[in-house]
Amino acid sequence: MISLVIPVHDEELAVGPLYEELAATLDQLGLEWEALFVDDGSTDGTLAALTRLHDSARNVRVVRLRRNFGKATALAAGFAQAQGEVVVTMDGDLQDDPAEIPKLLAKLDEGFDLVSGWKTQRRDPLTRRIPSRIFNGVTGAVSGLHMHDMNCGLKAYRAEVVKGLRLYGELHRFLPVLAHQRGYRVAELPVNHRPRSHGRSRYGLERYLRGAFDLLTVSFNGRYRTRPLHLFGTLGLLFGLVGTIVLAYLTVLKIGGHAIGQRPLLTLGVLLVVVGIQLFSLGLLAELILAQHEQRVPEAERERQHVEEILG
């Protein structure tokens, strides 16, 4: 089964035509599929339109959030309810073309775990395209996963990729990075992108500022989640070494008869050593907490987290 997870917010006029396009495309594949619409706190007639759609189509399911929580929460709610072995995500504003879904599924069958769309001809204003290019470049440089269109809403996943993800904030923008960090194979395909025909975009430039902080979160979790001492210990040793050098220099001056009690450099040296000790201790504490957590997870389950296939 294929599960389509579609977050919507004030898309009353779009949900009906979108389902018709999905049916026209997916029914030809001869596969069982479901459309799982997640109403992210709509204030127009979106819920009523989805209710009518649900009553008329057996493969439509609707998840209603209590208020507008954002796309990450909406996707997480949809992932939790998806029943298919393959999960496809797309935006509900008709800009993503359902006719591209078979291409994504075919690429998935080549052995990839996540296939992301790449809007080669993006039908958005320049004020969105330029920041998006910068975002993709910075994310690729920081994460090591270089993609043309990291945040394209049209993606296909194997179900196991999304089931273990914890999404919040703006982390939905980094789904390929999160999958890549867990060892899944990620690919990208050019897809058609259409002009918006209903409603308006609710994304502003402030989302890129929030995304920058989430990128730091993703980068930290990917590199140091299982080895925090590597980060804090390195910083602690660096601070401590610089502080020790400063204090050694002042010691030489003191032996030479110079007064050092009023020198700001003395305060800086002591501060660097203290901060270094604190950072190193923080790394050790994090390692102990991580070790205790690992002990509570069954050994067989721990090993399965990184195993793709077992033969024999």
Salt bridges, closest charged atoms under 4 A:
ASP10 OD2 - HIS9 NE2 3.57
GLU11 OE2 - ARG196 NH1 3.60
GLU11 OE2 - ARG202 NH2 3.07
GLU21 OE1 - ARG194 NH1 2.91
GLU34 OE1 - ARG61 NH1 2.97
ASP55 OD1 - HIS54 ND1 3.60
ASP91 OD1 - LYS71 NZ 2.66
ASP93 OD2 - ARG196 NH2 2.89
ASP97 OD1 - ARG194 NH1 3.75
GLU100 OE1 - LYS103 NZ 2.97
GLU110 OE1 - LYS107 NZ 3.25
ASP113 OD1 - ARG158 NE 3.53
ASP124 OD2 - ARG122 NE 2.62
ASP124 OD1 - ARG128 NH1 3.75
ASP149 OD2 - LYS119 NZ 2.98
GLU170 OE1 - ARG173 NH2 2.54
GLU170 OE2 - ARG210 NE 3.12
GLU188 OE1 - HIS148 ND1 3.06
GLU294 OE1 - ARG302 NE 3.74
GLU308 OE2 - ARG185 NH1 2.62
